[in-house]
Amino acid sequence: MSLKTLSLPKQTVPVWCVTSPAIKEALQERGILADFIEVEGETRVNLKVIDPVKNTETEINENGFIVRNEDLTALERKLEALLARSRMLVLSGSIPAGAPVDFYATLIRQGQRDGVATVLDAEGKPWSTAWRPNPCW
């Protein structure tokens, strides 16, 4: 939703999504086109507890859904169709259970084949495995 807030052009966003009417409705209300790949499971809840006295932040992240190989393939195919007419690929967040730790690296290489710049917002192994082979996206 940040891209829409910044008044950037509306984009079709392929994301994994548990059937969640609330998420779909929120995107539609903001005029954001979303092309979901629906998966089974529950959308996870992430909480941030901020203590202004101690100036600390605690994250509590639930486990999310598990993707299957068919889900990964569906995302790669959908992304392939979109990259040919895109200038930027934004990959953000954790990789869901069931996806290989180097899945972001795979998607970055897919974007590179189409000359698409990539922004990666991740941490841990998904970040380091994507960064090492692609230090100058």
Sequence and secondary structure as in RCSB ss.txt:
>XXXX:A:sequence
MSLKTLSLPKQTVPVWCVTSPAIKEALQERGILADFIEVEGETRVNLKVIDPVKNTETEINENGFIVRNEDLTAL
ERKLEALLARSRMLVLSGSIPAGAPVDFYATLIRQGQRDGVATVLDAEGKPWSTAWRPNPCW
>XXXX:A:secstr
 HHHHTT     B  EEES HHHHHHHHHTT  B  EEESS    EEEEEETTTTEEEEEE    B  HHHHHHH
HHHHHHHHTT SEEEEES   BTS TTHHHHHHHHHHHTT EEEEE  SHHHHHHHTT TT 
